[in-house]
Amino acid sequence: MEELVTGFRFFPTEEELISFYLHHKLEVEDDKTSNIHRVIPILDIYRLDPWQLPSHCGELCHGDMEQWFFFMPRQEREVLGGRPGRTTASGYWKATGSPSHVYSSENKVIGVKKSMVFYKGKAPTGRKTKWKMNEYRAIKEDLTTSMPTLRHEMCLCRVYVVSGSSRAFDRRPTSVAAVEMS
């Protein structure tokens, strides 16, 4: 593994996740020169429990204690017109709220974000955990009809643990935050 600059941290915006990383993966799938997998690997995250996911993150993001990113290919049951299976060995991911649009800096809709919470146990009596996930899908504009359509062949997922901090995705490592609180 190449040596990283001290203080390197992969902390992309939602716009960067969709407009750069997800679009690159969707358009240049067989690019052998791309190192994107070193940061965001392809993984069927529903085959694992959320606490197992950090050990499968991209090699350049090992050690990140806050959030992990994965490309997830479309499930076979979705291809056949069904709903995605979001159960794991010990629980399930449940969608919260309605999907929301993700906008570019030019105020153009570039994708859709769906938020989910992990519940331990079987539905509907599962116990809510602090594990959360944002699932991002890109929008492809059809220049012939000017109607944007959602791309389903792959999504990008940000998995994280709610820290209890009022700041979303607090950038301080957990151990430093604990020392500052005391």
C-alpha positions in Angstrom: 0.0 0.0 0.0 1.3 3.4 -0.9 2.1 5.9 1.9 -0.6 8.4 2.5 -0.1 12.0 3.5 -0.4 12.6 7.2 -4.0 13.6 8.0 -5.5 12.0 4.9 -9.2 11.5 5.3 -11.8 10.4 2.8 -14.7 12.7 3.5 -16.6 13.4 0.3 -19.8 15.5 -0.1 -23.0 13.9 -1.4 -22.4 15.7 -4.7 -18.9 14.2 -5.0 -20.2 10.7 -4.1 -22.8 10.8 -7.0 -21.3 13.1 -9.6 -17.7 11.7 -9.4 -17.5 8.3 -7.8 -20.8 6.7 -8.7 -20.9 8.2 -12.2 -17.3 7.0 -12.8 -18.1 3.5 -11.6 -21.2 3.4 -13.8 -19.5 4.7 -16.9 -16.0 3.2 -16.6 -16.7 -0.2 -15.1 -13.7 -2.0 -16.7 -11.1 0.8 -16.3 -8.0 -1.1 -15.2 -6.2 2.1 -14.4 -8.8 3.3 -11.8 -7.9 2.9 -8.2 -11.4 3.8 -7.0 -11.8 0.3 -5.5 -9.0 1.1 -3.1 -11.4 3.7 -1.5 -14.8 2.3 -2.3 -15.0 -1.5 -3.0 -17.9 -3.4 -4.5 -19.7 -5.4 -1.9 -23.2 -6.9 -1.3 -23.6 -5.2 2.1 -26.8 -7.1 2.8 -24.8 -10.4 3.1 -23.1 -9.0 6.2 -24.1 -7.5 9.5 -23.2 -3.8 9.7 -20.5 -4.3 12.4 -18.7 -6.6 9.9 -18.6 -3.9 7.2 -15.7 -1.8 8.5 -13.3 -4.7 7.9 -14.4 -4.9 4.2 -13.9 -1.2 3.5 -11.4 0.1 0.9 -7.7 -0.3 1.8 -7.2 3.5 1.9 -10.0 3.9 4.4 -9.0 1.2 6.9 -8.8 2.9 10.3 -11.7 5.2 9.6 -13.9 4.9 12.7 -16.8 7.0 11.5 -18.0 6.0 8.0 -17.5 3.4 5.3 -18.3 3.5 1.6 -19.3 0.6 -0.7 -20.6 0.2 -4.2 -23.4 -2.3 -4.3 -24.6 -4.0 -7.5 -28.2 -4.4 -8.2 -29.7 -7.5 -6.6 -31.1 -10.2 -8.9 -34.6 -10.0 -7.3 -34.6 -6.2 -8.2 -33.7 -7.0 -11.8 -36.8 -9.3 -11.9 -39.0 -6.5 -10.7 -39.0 -7.3 -7.0 -38.0 -5.3 -4.0 -34.4 -5.5 -2.7 -33.8 -8.0 0.2 -32.4 -6.0 3.1 -32.1 -8.7 5.7 -28.8 -9.9 7.2 -28.0 -12.9 9.5 -29.0 -11.0 12.6 -31.4 -8.3 11.5 -32.6 -6.0 8.7 -32.2 -2.5 7.2 -35.4 -0.5 7.3 -36.0 2.6 5.2 -36.7 5.8 7.1 -38.7 8.6 5.6 -39.0 9.3 1.9 -36.2 9.3 -0.5 -34.8 12.7 -1.1 -33.0 14.4 -4.1 -29.3 15.2 -4.1 -28.5 18.4 -5.8 -25.3 19.6 -7.5 -23.7 23.0 -6.7 -25.6 24.3 -9.7 -28.9 23.3 -8.0 -29.6 20.5 -10.5 -30.9 17.1 -9.3 -28.1 14.5 -9.7 -29.3 11.6 -7.6 -31.6 10.2 -5.0 -30.7 9.4 -1.4 -32.5 6.8 0.7 -31.8 6.6 4.5 -32.0 3.4 6.4 -31.6 2.2 10.0 -30.4 -1.3 11.1 -32.7 -3.3 13.4 -31.5 -6.3 15.2 -33.9 -9.3 15.2 -36.8 -10.1 13.0 -39.3 -7.6 11.5 -41.5 -6.1 12.9 -40.2 -6.6 16.4 -36.6 -5.8 15.8 -34.6 -3.5 18.1 -33.3 -0.3 16.6 -29.5 0.1 16.6 -27.2 3.1 16.0 -26.1 1.8 12.6 -27.3 3.9 9.7 -26.9 3.9 5.9 -27.5 6.3 3.1 -28.0 4.7 -0.3 -27.3 6.9 -3.3 -28.5 6.3 -6.8 -27.5 8.4 -9.8 -29.9 10.1 -12.2 -29.3 9.8 -15.9 -30.7 12.5 -18.1 -32.2 11.4 -21.4 -31.3 14.3 -23.7 -34.0 13.2 -26.2 -36.9 13.6 -23.8 -35.3 15.8 -21.1 -36.8 13.4 -18.5 -34.3 12.2 -15.9 -34.4 8.5 -15.0 -32.9 6.8 -12.0 -30.0 4.4 -12.7 -30.5 1.1 -10.9 -27.5 -1.0 -12.0 -25.4 0.1 -9.0 -25.7 2.3 -6.0 -23.2 3.8 -3.6 -23.7 3.3 0.2 -22.4 5.3 3.1 -22.6 3.2 6.3 -22.0 4.9 9.7 -22.7 4.7 13.4 -24.7 7.5 15.0 -22.3 9.1 17.4 -24.7 11.0 19.6 -22.9 14.2 18.7 -25.0 17.1 17.4 -22.6 17.5 14.5 -23.3 15.1 11.6 -20.3 13.0 10.7 -18.1 14.6 13.5 -14.7 14.8 12.0 -12.8 14.2 15.2 -11.8 10.6 16.0 -13.9 9.0 18.8 -11.0 8.9 21.3 -10.2 12.6 20.8 -13.9 13.5 21.2 -14.1 11.5 24.5 -11.0 13.2 25.9 -12.4 16.7 25.0 -15.7 15.9 26.8 -14.0 15.1 30.1 
